[in-house]
Amino acid sequence: MENIVNDFTINIATANGTGSQSANLILLQSLFDMGVPVSGKNLFPSNISGLPTWYIIRLSEHGYQAPGNRTDIQVLVNPATWEEDLAALEPGTVVVWNENSKLEMNRDDVVSYPIPMTKIARGINSKLSKLITNIVYVGALAEILGIKQSALESAVKTQFKGKDSAIELNTNAIQLGREYFKENLSKNDPYVAEEREIKVKQFFIEGNEAVALGSLFGGAQMLSWYPITPSSSLAEGIIAWIPKIRTNDEGESTCAVIQAEDELAAAGMVLGAGWAGGRGMTATSGPGISLMQEFIGLAYFAEIPSVFWDVCRVGPSTGLPTRTQQSDITLLYEGSHGDTQHIVLFPGTVEECFEFGWRAFDITERFQTPVFGMSDLDLGMNRWACSGFKYPDVDMDRGKVIREKDIFEAFEEFGRYLDVDGDGIPYRTLPGSGMAPILYRGTGHNPMGVYSEKPHDYLQLMKRLREKIDSSRDVLPAPILREEKECEIGIIYLGSMENTIQEIDDLLEATGLKVSQCRLRALPAHSEIEKFIERHKTTIVLEINRDGQLYGILRKEIPIDLVPKLRSVAYSDGMPPRGKIYADLILEILQEAEK
Amino acid sequence: MTEKRERRERTVKLNVINEPKDSYSGGKSSLCPGCGHDQISSVIISAAWENGVEPHKIAKMSGIGCSSKTPAYYLGQSHGFNTVHGRMPSVTTGAYAVNKDLLYIGVSGDGDSASIGIGQLIHAIRRNMDMVYIVENNGVYGLTKGQYSATADIGSKKKKGAVNKTQPIDLCALAINLGCTFVARSFSGSKKQLKALLKAAMSHKGFALIDVISPCVTFNNNDESMKSYGYVKDNEVTLHMTDYIPHFNPIAEVEVPEGHFKDITLHDGSTIRLETISEEHDPTNAMQALEALHDAETNAKHVTGLLYFDNTKASLVEDLGLVDLPLIDVDDKELRPSKEMLDKINSAFLN
């Protein structure tokens, strides 16, 4: 049997609330520390204890981060999904299963490794046996795949920082799992994890924590939030980091945190902070953005700097709260009633989560309009490799705020909404400054900020607002292009699809199709996007939703003669994107286009 | 300066920070003539002037409705924000978090506060958000032409339409139950009492709710309405005569009322003096306050005055644990941690 090295997918079926998350992260971290290119996806339920959870670990020398197309190694611990999981396996799959679960192993076409996980766990500590059961399979897998004991031990230490008894207990369980396999079973499969030289040192981090850090380096002064999956860890990340990086020796901080009563209030607080001259932000998910719509319109119309992070989950309604989707592109871009248009940033990597975290504040204050960061559960809550965050290369841009009296007095005429520079961006003074006080309002207003329902005032205001947002296009993060020479087919994609695009590209290339890639990083779309579409015979807009939301936006905004070149490939079943599904859909749509 | 002008200027009365009352006035009201809200606006102007607050250090906040339009009619030198319906408390909270040095005066109505915005009102009280919150309460939606609000009394009848059969929400009783630290009720026609309450509320550190019965002259002012001028004038029970003594005035200069009185020291050192008509009422006793409200409701009357007061609770700013300087005045360089800090974080992650 020829070995299959660092190129397979492990699926671990457990119940949540049983400590399986720690076990899986230890496994992931030890592979990572051995230099194996690896990624992990946590498929968890909207529940605290007892419902099915799967953890998918993919080892890939190509660096593919999406779950593989098939499961190569299945770990069965959860009786609730036992039969279903077992039935779904392809012949030849390795099955590591809990012999004490009283459920049958009814497949004889798989490689079966029965392990008495519960019995071993009970032998260590009968009270904690449920938790230890999970760590036992880590030991068995380590023996099967050849994971180094030193890597495991250091991962255990990282996972249970400082808790000596937990470290000892888990190390012991791993050892017993390993020994059981060694003594009672023999390896009968090709899968091997092999150590690789680490060329660039990297660490694992979740997108949400990266946004949290980025925001604090962006000078966030107020976070208001309401708990919602999958964004809570972003807000909690900020809360955890404030004492370390934004607090003085007296324990006083420069960033206020308020847990709001709901998302409406959270949005209101962001606007209040922006109105008063501070950098306010919130973090939420689709249902929260739905609730914030009224305030979003106010921020747009009254021109209040405000930052909103949307870590998307599957909609509509409560949807699949613990699954991933690029669900809110349209909602963010065109949020609130009436004619609106908003700036939206789409990070595709954890490095960009950090960067857009601080940049969002500069952009919102520059353009005096709400700025959205759109991440999703996959990027936000899974761990991604990162080589380190880059320090902001520019000073904070506080926009056109007049803080000094002499600068204010140099103005011949001052109006809050007067377009002095002809760029659509007016100047503002702050409450408490005594300079040009006005009553901000969501009602129609003239350039002086005074209530008006006059047609001319309304038309001028709406025209200026459109031009203002339009002028942000080429200032926002430009698209990342990976272009093949004289390629006919282009793919425009965004956000967390970055982690699957290379696999899709390779799968297409295997069929003889070469494509160019263009990752859109912000809306309104950069002028390069239009040129990219122009250069290619057909451009596919690839996204993780049903309706092709980005496709809809681009189709509306590009010149009409380019529209026939555009095709939509949109798919979402709640699972993290898998390369083969999208590659097949792309091939299908191209065949249709040929007809 | 001509002698004539000088003489004229000398006759303009100035407050303790040498500002004329004009510095606190606003634009012309567009409300219905005789609206109770306009009386309240004029009291806000007087109270701010007499308290000697710098006009630009005030932020006037409101939601949506007749009442929420009024910030345009007072304190023209203050920034303001006419926000969205019922959500003024959250906007004020966010502004306060980054600039705690402003005096936040919120004006709301009974639709804004008791219906659509009741959740935000409750949570602002819960946080003891440092602001004055005035409810201009007329039991009716004025701007949409006369629908009942959630404070309309049972048995009350509008000019047009059926008798209200739904239980009203008493915002003062609600606030007391929530632990609000300053709860008062007044009447737009009782300018002296309202001014004293408002001046005290401005000095209070924490959430100060003043529910002001402010009759709607257009939609809710027939005699069957329990929030009409005629009804309230005949049925108002004054619980206390309140008289506010600003801290920059020596106490001796104020005429001390006869009979029993009680001094309450506010956070900023100023004093509020309550002349006790109902001798047994202790404004620090929530049960007594609730009883007074309940009695008034049972007898279809309004009890006015300072109902409840508690200066022992920490206000929101103490919970936030921020630096002394208002956050908007903190230097950019302090807001962004250093490059060394990020290097440290990166290397800690890597090892």
Interface residues (C-beta under 8 A of the other chain):
Chain A: K201 Q202 F203 I205 L213 L216 F217 G218 G219 Q221 M222 S224 I245 R246 N248 G251 E252 S253 T254 C255 A256 V257 I258 A260 E261 D262 L264 A265 A266 A267 G268 M269 V270 L271 G272 A273 G274 W275 A276 G277 G278 R279 G280 E294 F295 L298 W358 C386 G388 F389 Y391 P392 D395 M396 R398 T429 L430 P431 G432 S433 G434 P437 I438 L439 Y440 R441 G442 T443 Y451
Chain B: E54 H56 K57 A59 K60 P71 A72 G76 Q77 S78 H79 G80 F81 N82 T83 V84 R87 P89 S90 V91 T92 T93 G94 A95 Y96 A97 V98 N99 D101 L102 G119 Q120 I122 H123 R127 L320 G321 L322 V323 D324 P326 L327 I328 V330 D332 E334 L335 R336 P337 K339 M341 L342 D343 I345 N346 F349 L350
